[in-house]
Amino acid sequence: MSDSIDPKLGDYNPDFIPPSVEFAENMTAIGRAYFQPEFFGLENLDADKPAMYVTNHNVLGVLDGTLWAAEMYMQKGIFARSLVDNLHYMVPGWKDLAGKMGFVRGTRENCKTMMEHGEHIMVYPGGGRETCKRKGEKYKLTWKKRTGFAKMAIEAGYDIIPVAQVGAEDSFDILLDPEEIMESRFGQWLTEQGYAEKYLKNGETMFPLTRGIAFTPIPRPEKQYYSFGQRISTTEYEGKTDEDTLWELRTRVENHLELEITKLRIKKLEDGDGNWFRAFLNKL
């Protein structure tokens, strides 16, 4: 990792040209075949009505966003720009790829400029902490005291669409969570060397040690489910950005997202594994 971040790296570029729909289809072909995703609520999307898509992070974040963002692009012609953590711009190689995928560094300035240009925007209020799951946090939203997304949406008059993701949390098991890792000798060494403070927010954004199929890092082929919830208009909050109003909107979005997650988890349980081979792999 680099010692510092170029302050301009990852800033919004209005001249960015999205990859073709064919590219998105080809890039996600293996994932769609492997996870057999199912989508709900596509009728709530409108390419002519830019929105803020507020979604949940899954453990590690490796399966987040890709399949539903591609589906939205293929079916509705909507290419969402994702606001991401600074961590993406600290990893050699990946930081360049992030720009080609349309990612934008998650600052209020970038968000405001994107809204002024009428972009569809993907937001993860849980940030890096929500990808660094602890044991017992499956599908739990970890938004802390963040209300910035609500403030930005109100100021720009943007609708908010909650997007629930279910399945990825079942594709991995956590063997050691961040707290356990930081209490280990390795964690103590990271602290002593200053790496924990510099790169991991003192262990808060340490990834857990996980397993997928058997004891490999390959995710189990758990069927994935995605739901685009009803639009939440912010017009009733126009001109109101006091703390109580921001918390009211944040809680409203959070409750809608949790409800969509619950409905998808029930659907997943009802559907089962689908076939014997998938069931076999999912039990390894």
N, C-alpha and C positions, 0 to 999 in steps of 0.2 A: 504494500500500500504506500501511496505517496504521503509525504509529511504534511502537505498543505493542498488546498483546493483552489484552483483558479477561480476567482470570484465571478468570472464571466461564463465559465464552463456550465453548460446545461441551461443557460438562460433561454427564454422563449424567442424563437425565430419565426416571425409570421410568414416567411418565404419557404418554410419547410414544405416539401412535397411528399405526401404519404406514399408508401409502397402501393403497388397495384392490388386490387382485390384478388387476382389470381395468385399473387405472391402470398397473401395472407392465407388463402385456401391451401396452398401447397405447404406452407410452413406449419400449419396446424393439422395436416392430414393424419400424421402418426398419432398425435394426441387424441384426435377425435375417434380414431379407430380403437385406440387402447382404452380410453376412458368412457366411450359411448355417452357423451354428454347429452343432457336433455335441458331444453330452455323453456322458460315460461315468461309471459308478460311482454313479449316483443311488440305487442300492439300498443304498449305505453311509450314507444319510442317514435320520435319524429325528427328527421334530419333537418327540418326547417325551424325547429324549436330547440336551440342549444340548451343543454342542461348540465348540472353537476351530478355525476354518478358517484354516490357515496357507498363504499363497499367494505367488506371485512377482509382482513388478511388471514391467511392460513399459515400453519406452522412452516417455517423456513421461507415461505413466500414464493417457492419455485414454481408452484402451479397456479399462482394468482393471475387473474385478469386475462391471460392469453386467449383461452377458448371463448369466453363470452365477448371479449372485445372483437375478436375475429368474426364471430357470428353476427354481431351488431353491424360490423362493416360489410359483411357479405349479404346480409338480409335487408339492411336498412340504409346502406351507404353512409354510415356514420363512423368516422375515424376519431376515436377519443384520444386526447392527449393526456398522458398520465403524469400527475405531480408526484415526484419521488424524493426520497431522502438523500441527503448529501453522501451517504455511504456508497451510492451508485457511482459517484464521481471520484472515489478513492481507490477503485480497483482497476489496475492497468488492463487495457483491452476492453473490458466491459463498459467503461465510461464512454468509449467511442461508439460501441454498439448501441448503447442507450440512446444516444442522439439520433442514430439512424432509425430507431424504433419510435421516435416521436416523444420520448420521455422529456420532461422539463423539471428542472430543479424546483423543489417545493418551497417557494417563497411567496409572500403575499404580493410582492411587486409583480412576479411572473404571473400569478393567478389573475391579478387585476388586468394586466395587459392582454392575457388570453381571452378574458371575458369581453374586453373592449373590441376584440377581433371576432367575437362570436364563436369561439371554439367550444366543442363538447369536451368536458373535463372530467377525468377520473381521479377520485380522491380516496385516500386511505387514512381516516382520522387516527387509527391506531398506530400509525408510523412503524418504525423498526421494532419497537417493543412488542407489537402484536404478532410479529413473525417469530419472535423468540419466546415461544410458549413455555410455560411451566407445566408440570404434571397437573392434571385436573383442570386445565384451561381450554379444553377442546371446544371450539366454536364460541369462546367467550370474547366479547368485545372489550378491548383495553384502551379506552379513549382518554383516560386520565381527566384533565380539566380543560381539554381542547374545545374551543368554540370558534376557532378562526374560520373554519369552512362555512359556518352559519353566518358569520359577519360578512364574508365575501359574497355569499349568495344574496343576502338581503341588499347589500349596497348596489349590486349589479342587477337586481330583480330576476335572478336566475331561479328556475325551477330546480328542485332536487329530486333525483330518482334513486331510491335505495336499491342496491344490487346485492343479492345474497349468493354466496358461494358455499356449496356443501359437497363433500366427497373427499377433498384433499386431506382434511384432518384425519380421515379414516385410512388414508394410504400410508401413513407413517405411525410408528410407535415411538414415544420418547423414552430413551434408555437412561439418559442423564439430562436433567434440565439445567438451565443457566446457573441457578443458585448452587446446585450440587457441583457443577464444574468449577465455579469460582471458589468453592470451599476446598477443592482438591489441591494437590501440589502444583498442578499446572496452572490453576487459577491464581494461586498465591504467587507463582512466578510472573504471571502476566501483570499482577498488581505491583510487584516489586520493580519490574522493568518499566512501569509507567504505561504499558500498552492498554491496560484496562481503562485507565482514565482517558487516554488519548483517542482510542478507537472504539471502545465498547461502552462508553458512558458508565464506567465502573461496574461493568458486568450486566447492565440492564439490557444491552443489545448483543449479548453473547448468544449465539445460536445453540440450541440443544443438540445433544448427540442422539440421532434417530436411526431407526432401521425401517426398511420397507419390506420387500419380499425376503423371507427368512432373515438373515443378518446382513443383507446387502443394502446399498443406498437406493436401489431401484424401487420406486413407489409401487405399492400394490395396485392392481387395476380396478380400484373401486369406482363404480359408476359415479359420474359427476353431475351435479344439478345446479342450475343457475336460474335465478328469478329476478326479473326487472319489475320492481314494485310500482305502485301508483305514483304519479307525479305529485310532489308536494310544492304547492305554489308559495312563494315568499312575498307576494304582493300585499298581504294583510299586515306584514311587518315593515312596510316601506317607511324609511326615515327613523326606524327604531333600532338602535344598536346598543342599548343599555344591557347590562349583564343579565338581568332577569329575562329579557326578550331572547337573547342569544341562547340561554340555557333552555328556554321553552322550545325553541326550534330544534336545538341539538337533541333534546330528550324525545321530541316527536319523531325525528329521523331515526334515532337509536331504537325506539320502540318498534317502528315500522320494519327496520332491518332485522331485529331479533325475531319478530313474528314471521317474516319471510324465511329466515333460517330454520325456525322450528317447523314450519310447514314442509320445507324441503327434507328435513331430517325424517319426518314421519313418512313422506313419500318414498324416501330411500329404504326405510325399514320395510314398508309394504311391498316394494318391488323385489327385494332380495338381490342376489348376485347375478341372476339372469341365466347363467349356464354353468355346467359342472366344472369346466376348466377355470373360469373366472372365480368360482367359489373356492376351488382348490388353491389357487394362488393367493386369494385373499385370506386364507387361513394359515398360510405359512409364516 
